[in-house]
Amino acid sequence: MNIDIQKIIDIAINAGVAVLEFYKENIEVDRKSDDSPLTQADLAAHKIILKGLSELTPNIPVISEEGGIAGYDKRKSWERFWLVDPLDGTKEFIKKNGEFTVNIALIEKNKPVFGVVYIPAQEIGYTGGSDIGAIRFTRDGGSIPIHSEKPDLTKPVRVVASRSHGSDDLVEQLARKGITVGEKVLAGSSLKFCLVAEGSADLYPRIGPTMEWDTAAGDAVYRYSGKNGKRSSPLVYNKKTLKNDGFIIGL
């Protein structure tokens, strides 16, 4: 990759520190054109990440949820770019439940080759990449490798589901695919990918749509967590709409 991984982690941590400054105060919420929430923390994290990536890798373009997005005619030829969600789980941030993340991913040829998911409120994070596998780290520098493996679908599985975007018929939809839910684990933001990556859950099914910046960093952590090689993911990046359909992670 020829990327200084620790410096990318540091950028994510710095953005997380800025996010927490707003977390301590009364959170003012604006609305985007699609009615999704936007806070000053989103914008502060975006500025820190954009500045850090531009200084570290000036020749690699950046797509951020809170920045201008190049048209498909331009970006369809990109071999490599950063895909960023400065504050994933804004609804969790507003609820002050701690389950929001800073996401930075490097995409090469439509797949994530590296990603960082940092959880500011917990001062821990996850990183995954083609050169390093998957790692859980702490803000003070500690780290341990994490691993996952494909579950036995003949037995009930642990399924991670969204706190803010849950579906009442999730269990029924999985049952129609021959999958029995033994336990449902609720989590916010891209943490859901990381719980599968570290083996705390078996599957992460998502019924509704997401955007590519919501999934890229967590997807990287998951893909490179396999005990017996790279894990399979259905997600593809730099699509014309930058939108993901429903998916199941962990199969």
Backbone torsions as a table, in degrees:
resi	resn	phi	psi	omega
1	MET	NA	-31.2	-177.6
2	ASN	58.1	38.4	178.8
3	ILE	-120.4	137.1	176.9
4	ASP	-77.2	98.3	-173.6
5	ILE	-61.0	-43.1	-178.2
6	GLN	-62.0	-35.4	178.9
7	LYS	-68.0	-33.7	176.2
8	ILE	-68.3	-42.3	176.1
9	ILE	-59.1	-42.4	179.9
10	ASP	-63.0	-37.5	177.3
11	ILE	-62.3	-44.3	179.2
12	ALA	-63.2	-41.6	178.9
13	ILE	-64.1	-43.6	179.0
14	ASN	-61.2	-39.9	176.3
15	ALA	-64.7	-38.9	178.3
16	GLY	-64.3	-37.3	176.7
17	VAL	-62.1	-42.2	178.4
18	ALA	-64.5	-40.3	178.9
19	VAL	-60.0	-41.8	-176.8
20	LEU	-66.3	-25.9	176.8
21	GLU	-62.0	-37.5	178.1
22	PHE	-78.9	-29.2	-178.9
23	TYR	-63.1	-29.0	-178.2
24	LYS	-74.2	-20.5	-173.0
25	GLU	-102.8	177.9	170.1
26	ASN	-67.3	126.3	-173.1
27	ILE	-88.4	120.6	176.8
28	GLU	-91.4	130.9	-174.2
29	VAL	-116.9	125.4	170.7
30	ASP	-102.7	176.8	179.4
31	ARG	-126.2	137.4	175.0
32	LYS	-81.8	179.2	-178.7
33	SER	-63.3	-26.9	178.7
34	ASP	-92.3	9.5	178.2
35	ASP	73.4	9.3	174.6
36	SER	-78.2	152.3	-174.9
37	PRO	-75.2	150.1	177.7
38	LEU	-139.7	131.8	178.2
39	THR	-123.0	168.4	176.3
40	GLN	-64.6	-25.5	177.3
41	ALA	-65.0	-40.5	176.4
42	ASP	-55.5	-47.1	-174.9
43	LEU	-71.2	-38.3	178.8
44	ALA	-64.6	-44.0	178.9
45	ALA	-64.0	-41.0	178.1
46	HIS	-56.8	-46.6	-177.9
47	LYS	-63.2	-42.3	-179.7
48	ILE	-65.1	-44.7	-178.7
49	ILE	-67.1	-44.8	-179.0
50	LEU	-61.5	-43.1	178.8
51	LYS	-64.0	-44.9	-178.6
52	GLY	-64.2	-45.1	-179.7
53	LEU	-68.6	-37.6	-179.5
54	SER	-64.9	-35.0	178.5
55	GLU	-76.4	-38.2	-175.7
56	LEU	-79.2	-41.1	-177.4
57	THR	-134.3	72.0	-173.5
58	PRO	-62.6	-19.1	-176.8
59	ASN	-96.5	2.3	179.1
60	ILE	-106.0	119.0	-179.6
61	PRO	-66.8	160.0	-177.4
62	VAL	-125.9	133.5	167.2
63	ILE	-112.0	121.7	177.6
64	SER	-124.5	144.1	178.4
65	GLU	-55.8	-33.2	-175.4
66	GLU	-99.9	12.4	179.8
67	GLY	-118.6	176.3	175.0
68	GLY	-68.6	136.2	-176.7
69	ILE	-109.3	123.8	-179.9
70	ALA	-61.7	146.4	177.6
71	GLY	-66.8	158.7	-175.9
72	TYR	-63.1	-33.8	178.9
73	ASP	-58.0	-32.2	179.5
74	LYS	-85.3	-49.1	-171.2
75	ARG	-81.5	-13.0	-178.5
76	LYS	-64.4	-19.2	179.2
77	SER	-94.3	-2.5	-179.8
78	TRP	-67.9	126.5	175.0
79	GLU	-84.7	-23.7	-171.4
80	ARG	-152.8	134.3	175.6
81	PHE	-161.7	158.0	174.2
82	TRP	-86.7	140.0	177.6
83	LEU	-125.7	118.7	-165.0
84	VAL	-127.5	136.0	164.9
85	ASP	-120.3	102.7	-173.6
86	PRO	-61.8	-32.1	177.0
87	LEU	-145.4	95.1	179.4
88	ASP	-89.2	131.4	-175.7
89	GLY	90.5	42.7	179.7
90	THR	-58.7	-34.4	177.6
91	LYS	-64.1	-36.8	177.3
92	GLU	-69.5	-36.2	176.7
93	PHE	-61.6	-45.2	-179.4
94	ILE	-65.5	-37.2	178.1
95	LYS	-74.8	-13.7	-179.3
96	LYS	58.9	46.7	176.7
97	ASN	-102.7	3.4	174.3
98	GLY	82.5	-7.3	-173.4
99	GLU	-97.1	57.3	174.8
100	PHE	-126.0	155.2	-171.6
101	THR	-138.0	161.5	169.0
102	VAL	-105.9	126.0	-173.9
103	ASN	-120.3	126.5	175.4
104	ILE	-133.1	125.6	-179.9
105	ALA	-133.2	147.7	173.7
106	LEU	-107.2	121.8	-179.2
107	ILE	-103.9	132.0	173.7
108	GLU	-131.0	124.7	178.0
109	LYS	50.0	48.7	172.0
110	ASN	74.0	10.8	178.4
111	LYS	-133.3	147.5	176.1
112	PRO	-77.2	127.7	177.8
113	VAL	-105.3	-9.7	178.9
114	PHE	-161.6	144.6	177.3
115	GLY	-155.3	150.2	173.9
116	VAL	-127.0	129.4	172.9
117	VAL	-119.5	113.8	-179.0
118	TYR	-113.9	136.0	-177.5
119	ILE	-109.6	94.9	-172.3
120	PRO	-57.5	-42.2	-175.6
121	ALA	-66.9	-22.6	-179.3
122	GLN	-105.7	-9.3	-178.6
123	GLU	56.0	36.3	173.3
124	ILE	-132.2	165.5	179.0
125	GLY	-158.9	176.6	179.5
126	TYR	-132.8	144.2	173.9
127	THR	-137.9	149.4	179.7
128	GLY	-149.2	144.5	179.8
129	GLY	-165.6	163.9	-176.8
130	SER	-63.6	-24.5	-178.2
131	ASP	-97.7	-15.2	-170.2
132	ILE	-123.9	-7.8	-172.6
133	GLY	73.9	-147.1	179.9
134	ALA	-122.1	138.8	-172.7
135	ILE	-138.7	140.4	168.6
136	ARG	-102.8	131.7	-176.9
137	PHE	-129.9	162.8	174.8
138	THR	-114.3	158.1	-178.0
139	ARG	-59.6	-30.8	-177.6
140	ASP	-83.5	5.1	172.3
141	GLY	108.0	-6.1	177.5
142	GLY	-71.9	153.6	178.8
143	SER	-157.9	148.7	173.9
144	ILE	-140.7	143.6	175.4
145	PRO	-71.1	147.3	176.3
146	ILE	-122.9	155.6	-175.9
147	HIS	-142.6	154.8	175.1
148	SER	-142.6	164.3	175.9
149	GLU	-147.5	158.8	-178.1
150	LYS	-63.1	131.1	-177.4
151	PRO	-76.6	160.8	173.1
152	ASP	-83.9	105.7	-175.1
153	LEU	-77.5	-0.4	172.8
154	THR	-81.2	-7.1	179.4
155	LYS	-118.2	158.8	175.8
156	PRO	-60.0	142.3	-176.2
157	VAL	-117.2	160.0	175.2
158	ARG	-91.7	122.5	-175.3
159	VAL	-114.2	130.7	176.4
160	VAL	-95.1	133.2	-176.6
161	ALA	-129.5	156.8	-177.1
162	SER	-74.3	140.5	173.5
163	ARG	-71.0	-38.0	-172.1
164	SER	-101.2	-12.2	-177.1
165	HIS	-130.8	36.5	-176.8
166	GLY	-67.8	156.9	177.2
167	SER	-122.1	128.5	-178.1
168	ASP	-64.5	-26.1	-176.7
169	ASP	-103.2	21.6	-179.7
170	LEU	-58.8	-47.6	-178.2
171	VAL	-60.9	-41.8	-179.5
172	GLU	-66.6	-40.3	-179.7
173	GLN	-65.2	-39.4	177.5
174	LEU	-68.1	-36.8	179.1
175	ALA	-60.5	-35.8	178.8
176	ARG	-67.1	-19.0	176.5
177	LYS	-95.8	5.1	179.7
178	GLY	83.7	17.7	-178.2
179	ILE	-109.2	124.1	179.4
180	THR	-99.7	125.6	179.6
181	VAL	-86.1	119.1	176.7
182	GLY	-93.9	-29.9	-178.9
183	GLU	-150.9	139.1	175.7
184	LYS	-112.0	124.0	-179.9
185	VAL	-108.0	121.8	-179.4
186	LEU	-91.3	136.0	178.8
187	ALA	-155.5	159.3	179.1
188	GLY	-106.1	161.5	171.4
189	SER	54.7	-154.3	-177.0
190	SER	-75.0	0.2	173.0
191	LEU	-53.9	-28.6	-176.9
192	LYS	-61.8	-40.6	175.3
193	PHE	-61.5	-42.3	-174.7
194	CYS	-68.5	-33.3	177.1
195	LEU	-65.8	-36.8	174.1
196	VAL	-68.4	-41.4	-177.6
197	ALA	-62.5	-33.7	-178.5
198	GLU	-94.7	1.7	176.6
199	GLY	85.3	10.4	177.8
200	SER	-78.8	-17.4	175.3
201	ALA	-143.7	157.9	-178.5
202	ASP	-93.0	-42.2	-174.8
203	LEU	-134.4	149.0	169.6
204	TYR	-124.5	97.7	175.8
205	PRO	-91.4	134.6	176.4
206	ARG	-123.0	118.7	-177.4
207	ILE	-84.9	-45.6	-176.8
208	GLY	-83.6	172.7	-179.1
209	PRO	-73.8	155.1	171.9
210	THR	-135.9	170.0	172.8
211	MET	-100.3	157.7	-176.1
212	GLU	-60.4	-34.6	-179.8
213	TRP	-70.5	-20.0	176.4
214	ASP	-69.2	-30.7	-168.1
215	THR	-110.2	-23.2	-165.7
216	ALA	-59.3	-48.9	-176.1
217	ALA	-67.2	-46.6	178.2
218	GLY	-63.7	-36.3	177.6
219	ASP	-61.8	-38.9	177.6
220	ALA	-64.1	-44.7	178.2
221	VAL	-58.3	-45.9	-179.9
222	TYR	-63.8	-48.9	-174.6
223	ARG	-56.7	-35.1	-173.9
224	TYR	-101.8	17.9	-179.9
225	SER	-96.0	-3.4	-172.7
226	GLY	-62.2	133.7	175.8
227	LYS	-65.8	-33.9	-174.0
228	ASN	-118.7	41.3	-179.5
229	GLY	111.0	178.6	-176.5
230	LYS	-62.1	137.4	176.4
231	ARG	-80.4	151.3	-179.3
232	SER	-85.5	137.4	176.4
233	SER	-132.3	140.0	179.3
234	PRO	-83.1	-5.0	-171.5
235	LEU	-83.1	138.1	178.6
236	VAL	-126.4	143.9	-172.0
237	TYR	-117.7	161.0	-175.9
238	ASN	67.1	37.8	173.8
239	LYS	-74.1	166.8	-175.9
240	LYS	-59.6	-38.8	-176.7
241	THR	-97.3	-10.4	-175.2
242	LEU	59.3	23.4	-178.5
243	LYS	-113.7	138.2	175.0
244	ASN	-98.7	140.7	167.3
245	ASP	-80.3	-179.2	177.1
246	GLY	-59.9	155.5	-176.7
247	PHE	-156.3	167.1	171.1
248	ILE	-128.7	120.4	177.2
249	ILE	-96.7	132.8	176.1
250	GLY	117.1	-7.5	179.7
251	LEU	-75.6	NA	NA
